[in-house]
Amino acid sequence: MAITLSSQAVRRTALAGATVALSITVAACGASFNAQTSKPYQPAEGTNAQSGGIAVRNLLVLASEDGKGELHGVIVNSGQSDDKLVSIASAPADAQVASTEQPATVTIGGLKEADLKAGDAFTIPPSSNQPVTVTGGKPGQMIKVTITFGKAGPITTSIPVLTTDHYSPSPRPDAESHS
């Protein structure tokens, strides 16, 4: 004896199958190589940069309105061999600046050479609680620095200057509009 389905049961089965196929297709669209969840995301306000096995993470300056601040961040050596942090110095600013304000020229002091053991992280300021001072960068500016290592290539990047309370400065009511 043959089993027969009513036309309504056939339609329900076909609709359920189409719904499953459509949901799989739509879900697969978000899982490709360009899916948003596979892209890097930096929740911190500092700058990230990399040179070979050396990674700079969340590098930023916390400064007061008079331009006196401290450098903060972490340098991670994920390479196979030891390296050395030689210096962090102000780099020449880009010739073209979006605003009428001149780019910050800063002085960085208090940083000594530091060993970067393979697999370790070096925190700035170091655990000796000696601050790495930055003079000349005011909250709201980006400053350009060059980080030099013993073996890895140098990194030149721009880092943000935030207020000492760790927040990005809000525009002042008396600030000129550059629109």
URTAWO-V598955 format. One record per residue. N is the residue number from 0. RES is the residue in one small letter. SS is DSSP state (hx for helix, st for strand, lp for the rest). Layout:
# URTAWO-V598955
N/RES/SS
N/RES/SS
This chain:
# URTAWO-V598955
0/m/lp
1/a/lp
2/i/lp
3/t/lp
4/l/lp
5/s/lp
6/s/hx
7/q/hx
8/a/hx
9/v/hx
10/r/hx
11/r/hx
12/t/hx
13/a/hx
14/l/hx
15/a/hx
16/g/hx
17/a/hx
18/t/hx
19/v/hx
20/a/hx
21/l/hx
22/s/hx
23/i/hx
24/t/hx
25/v/hx
26/a/hx
27/a/hx
28/c/hx
29/g/lp
30/a/lp
31/s/lp
32/f/lp
33/n/lp
34/a/lp
35/q/hx
36/t/hx
37/s/hx
38/k/lp
39/p/lp
40/y/lp
41/q/lp
42/p/lp
43/a/lp
44/e/lp
45/g/lp
46/t/st
47/n/st
48/a/st
49/q/st
50/s/st
51/g/lp
52/g/lp
53/i/st
54/a/st
55/v/st
56/r/st
57/n/st
58/l/st
59/l/st
60/v/st
61/l/st
62/a/st
63/s/lp
64/e/lp
65/d/lp
66/g/lp
67/k/st
68/g/st
69/e/st
70/l/st
71/h/st
72/g/st
73/v/st
74/i/st
75/v/st
76/n/st
77/s/lp
78/g/lp
79/q/lp
80/s/lp
81/d/lp
82/d/st
83/k/st
84/l/st
85/v/st
86/s/st
87/i/st
88/a/st
89/s/st
90/a/lp
91/p/lp
92/a/lp
93/d/lp
94/a/lp
95/q/lp
96/v/lp
97/a/lp
98/s/lp
99/t/lp
100/e/lp
101/q/lp
102/p/lp
103/a/lp
104/t/lp
105/v/lp
106/t/st
107/i/st
108/g/st
109/g/lp
110/l/lp
111/k/lp
112/e/lp
113/a/st
114/d/st
115/l/st
116/k/lp
117/a/lp
118/g/lp
119/d/lp
120/a/st
121/f/st
122/t/st
123/i/st
124/p/lp
125/p/lp
126/s/lp
127/s/lp
128/n/lp
129/q/lp
130/p/lp
131/v/lp
132/t/st
133/v/st
134/t/st
135/g/lp
136/g/lp
137/k/lp
138/p/lp
139/g/lp
140/q/lp
141/m/st
142/i/st
143/k/st
144/v/st
145/t/st
146/i/st
147/t/st
148/f/st
149/g/lp
150/k/lp
151/a/lp
152/g/lp
153/p/lp
154/i/st
155/t/st
156/t/st
157/s/st
158/i/st
159/p/st
160/v/st
161/l/st
162/t/st
163/t/lp
164/d/lp
165/h/lp
166/y/lp
167/s/lp
168/p/lp
169/s/lp
170/p/lp
171/r/lp
172/p/lp
173/d/lp
174/a/lp
175/e/lp
176/s/lp
177/h/lp
178/s/lp
